[in-house]
């Protein structure tokens, strides 16, 4: 008997801005690099010298920029406590002909999350937050909304995306009549726990927005001030900031749309702890070195090594997949086996930004790649080629690897479980709307939302009991009906026939 019912939550982004011509790329910036690493510092006399050839990667990046209309890219790699190479490529700002460097500041998107989690873990070490206490304890009078007698979601579950909160994002564009509301109001509107806490892994930007709100309430500081004084300054991350401060403005690479290649207007979030940190690739790789316990002399030990280990330990191993492909996740870190190596890291990907920080703890290796448009494949390819240049076994595995196609369940199996009429509700912060999906024997799935015309469910997927898809419909709330030429629907699932 199937259990959840997939429903679409729509978040809209507005792509505005003047057209930007695709200008030729500038010469790459003069990178800071130490292609040969030694223990003594004497590259000629030290027998332990290890040399790496990054020139093919420089050429690869130049091709990526030219072939994929990527405005700019910045890369950095560190091993055994030493930065081997860092460099910027392309135009950080096409219109103003500003070249990218290792010090150019980029929007990190979801690479913000391990920074946010690090700030939370400082308060845990100070016994001001208990990882296993309900998060409601620290955010009251704001509270999450639960179904029935479910237990309350813990701080640990919010950090690991197992709290049952939905997938969520909300971009507030500068110049639009779409003011941000308080975080307390955001929690009231959208903090609807969609799964029994601990049962399902569902990647949630809202959860990390709630974590930044919790951090501020517990510390007594704004989240931006807390992160600056407790994380960025002690780790000497001199070009890292929450949002864009006036003194950083000229150093920031503006975001560009990957379809129109236009510069995007600035935008902010209801979930700043998920998406709102800006940083340079130099700072990002230094943050990675801290997480690898390199104990750099100019960095304070803001977390004990045991806390770092706790963050990198899988916290969602027993959870089912939600509407996204499940990956092992710790407290702010994605945990993967990558071509024979156990890695931790995080990616960021949204309109105008793609980023990655990948750590290889057994090799004491950190790799960071940042760009100011959406292009996941370019960023991941460059990260993998850097890893190949440093790790011969990784290079061999990457060379021989064959892509594993994503398999979806056969339609007959899907229909056998889902054929028939279903009834439920979509609960918004304004009202509750009836929804009636029908799975037809021919494989089509039709959805009727309220009194609107029936729509066909597209891009249907089935995983761990979740039926997921996309359909056209209107949610009658101000945030969902704001005019926008570009909308990305996001889906979430409930364990009952009632959907939120």
Secondary structure as the mmCIF struct_conf table of DSSP 4:
data_model
#
loop_
_struct_conf.conf_type_id
_struct_conf.id
_struct_conf.beg_label_comp_id
_struct_conf.beg_label_asym_id
_struct_conf.beg_label_seq_id
_struct_conf.end_label_comp_id
_struct_conf.end_label_asym_id
_struct_conf.end_label_seq_id
STRN STRN1 UNK A 5 UNK A 13
BEND BEND1 UNK A 17 UNK A 17
HELX_LH_PP_P HELX_LH_PP_P1 UNK A 23 UNK A 29
STRN STRN2 UNK A 32 UNK A 33
BEND BEND2 UNK A 35 UNK A 35
STRN STRN3 UNK A 36 UNK A 37
BEND BEND3 UNK A 39 UNK A 41
TURN_TY1_P TURN_TY1_P1 UNK A 43 UNK A 45
TURN_TY1_P TURN_TY1_P2 UNK A 47 UNK A 48
STRN STRN4 UNK A 50 UNK A 51
HELX_RH_AL_P HELX_RH_AL_P1 UNK A 55 UNK A 68
TURN_TY1_P TURN_TY1_P3 UNK A 69 UNK A 69
STRN STRN5 UNK A 72 UNK A 79
TURN_TY1_P TURN_TY1_P4 UNK A 80 UNK A 81
STRN STRN6 UNK A 82 UNK A 93
TURN_TY1_P TURN_TY1_P5 UNK A 94 UNK A 97
STRN STRN7 UNK A 98 UNK A 99
TURN_TY1_P TURN_TY1_P6 UNK A 102 UNK A 103
STRN STRN8 UNK A 105 UNK A 107
HELX_RH_3T_P HELX_RH_3T_P1 UNK A 109 UNK A 111
HELX_RH_AL_P HELX_RH_AL_P2 UNK A 112 UNK A 125
TURN_TY1_P TURN_TY1_P7 UNK A 126 UNK A 127
BEND BEND4 UNK A 128 UNK A 129
TURN_TY1_P TURN_TY1_P8 UNK A 131 UNK A 132
BEND BEND5 UNK A 133 UNK A 133
STRN STRN9 UNK A 134 UNK A 134
TURN_TY1_P TURN_TY1_P9 UNK A 135 UNK A 135
HELX_RH_AL_P HELX_RH_AL_P3 UNK A 136 UNK A 139
TURN_TY1_P TURN_TY1_P10 UNK A 140 UNK A 141
BEND BEND6 UNK A 142 UNK A 142
STRN STRN10 UNK A 145 UNK A 145
BEND BEND7 UNK A 147 UNK A 147
TURN_TY1_P TURN_TY1_P11 UNK A 148 UNK A 149
HELX_LH_PP_P HELX_LH_PP_P2 UNK A 150 UNK A 153
STRN STRN11 UNK A 154 UNK A 154
HELX_RH_AL_P HELX_RH_AL_P4 UNK A 155 UNK A 159
TURN_TY1_P TURN_TY1_P12 UNK A 160 UNK A 161
BEND BEND8 UNK A 163 UNK A 163
HELX_LH_PP_P HELX_LH_PP_P3 UNK A 165 UNK A 167
STRN STRN12 UNK A 171 UNK A 173
TURN_TY1_P TURN_TY1_P13 UNK A 174 UNK A 175
BEND BEND9 UNK A 176 UNK A 177
HELX_LH_PP_P HELX_LH_PP_P4 UNK A 179 UNK A 182
HELX_RH_AL_P HELX_RH_AL_P5 UNK A 183 UNK A 190
STRN STRN13 UNK A 192 UNK A 192
BEND BEND10 UNK A 195 UNK A 195
TURN_TY1_P TURN_TY1_P14 UNK A 197 UNK A 199
STRN STRN14 UNK A 200 UNK A 201
HELX_RH_AL_P HELX_RH_AL_P6 UNK A 205 UNK A 219
BEND BEND11 UNK A 220 UNK A 221
HELX_RH_AL_P HELX_RH_AL_P7 UNK A 223 UNK A 227
HELX_RH_PI_P HELX_RH_PI_P1 UNK A 228 UNK A 232
TURN_TY1_P TURN_TY1_P15 UNK A 233 UNK A 236
TURN_TY1_P TURN_TY1_P16 UNK A 238 UNK A 239
STRN STRN15 UNK A 240 UNK A 242
BEND BEND12 UNK A 243 UNK A 243
HELX_RH_3T_P HELX_RH_3T_P2 UNK A 246 UNK A 251
STRN STRN16 UNK A 252 UNK A 252
HELX_LH_PP_P HELX_LH_PP_P5 UNK A 253 UNK A 255
STRN STRN17 UNK A 256 UNK A 256
TURN_TY1_P TURN_TY1_P17 UNK A 258 UNK A 260
HELX_LH_PP_P HELX_LH_PP_P6 UNK A 262 UNK A 262
STRN STRN18 UNK A 263 UNK A 263
HELX_LH_PP_P HELX_LH_PP_P7 UNK A 264 UNK A 266
STRN STRN19 UNK A 267 UNK A 269
BEND BEND13 UNK A 270 UNK A 270
HELX_RH_AL_P HELX_RH_AL_P8 UNK A 272 UNK A 275
STRN STRN20 UNK A 277 UNK A 280
HELX_RH_AL_P HELX_RH_AL_P9 UNK A 281 UNK A 291
TURN_TY1_P TURN_TY1_P18 UNK A 292 UNK A 293
TURN_TY1_P TURN_TY1_P19 UNK A 297 UNK A 298
BEND BEND14 UNK A 299 UNK A 299
BEND BEND15 UNK A 303 UNK A 303
HELX_RH_AL_P HELX_RH_AL_P10 UNK A 305 UNK A 311
TURN_TY1_P TURN_TY1_P20 UNK A 312 UNK A 312
BEND BEND16 UNK A 313 UNK A 313
BEND BEND17 UNK A 315 UNK A 315
TURN_TY1_P TURN_TY1_P21 UNK A 317 UNK A 318
HELX_LH_PP_P HELX_LH_PP_P8 UNK A 319 UNK A 319
STRN STRN21 UNK A 320 UNK A 321
BEND BEND18 UNK A 323 UNK A 324
STRN STRN22 UNK A 328 UNK A 329
BEND BEND19 UNK A 331 UNK A 332
STRN STRN23 UNK A 334 UNK A 338
TURN_TY1_P TURN_TY1_P22 UNK A 339 UNK A 340
STRN STRN24 UNK A 341 UNK A 350
TURN_TY1_P TURN_TY1_P23 UNK A 351 UNK A 352
STRN STRN25 UNK A 353 UNK A 360
HELX_RH_3T_P HELX_RH_3T_P3 UNK A 361 UNK A 363
TURN_TY1_P TURN_TY1_P24 UNK A 364 UNK A 364
STRN STRN26 UNK A 365 UNK A 371
BEND BEND20 UNK A 372 UNK A 373
HELX_RH_AL_P HELX_RH_AL_P11 UNK A 376 UNK A 390
HELX_RH_AL_P HELX_RH_AL_P12 UNK A 392 UNK A 400
HELX_LH_PP_P HELX_LH_PP_P9 UNK A 405 UNK A 407
HELX_RH_AL_P HELX_RH_AL_P13 UNK A 411 UNK A 418
STRN STRN27 UNK A 420 UNK A 421
STRN STRN28 UNK A 424 UNK A 427
BEND BEND21 UNK A 429 UNK A 430
STRN STRN29 UNK A 432 UNK A 439
TURN_TY1_P TURN_TY1_P25 UNK A 441 UNK A 442
BEND BEND22 UNK A 443 UNK A 443
STRN STRN30 UNK A 445 UNK A 449
TURN_TY1_P TURN_TY1_P26 UNK A 450 UNK A 451
BEND BEND23 UNK A 452 UNK A 452
HELX_LH_PP_P HELX_LH_PP_P10 UNK A 453 UNK A 454
STRN STRN31 UNK A 455 UNK A 456
STRN STRN32 UNK A 458 UNK A 463
TURN_TY1_P TURN_TY1_P27 UNK A 464 UNK A 465
STRN STRN33 UNK A 466 UNK A 470
BEND BEND24 UNK A 477 UNK A 477
HELX_RH_AL_P HELX_RH_AL_P14 UNK A 478 UNK A 481
BEND BEND25 UNK A 482 UNK A 482
BEND BEND26 UNK A 485 UNK A 485
STRN STRN34 UNK A 486 UNK A 494
BEND BEND27 UNK A 495 UNK A 497
STRN STRN35 UNK A 499 UNK A 499
#
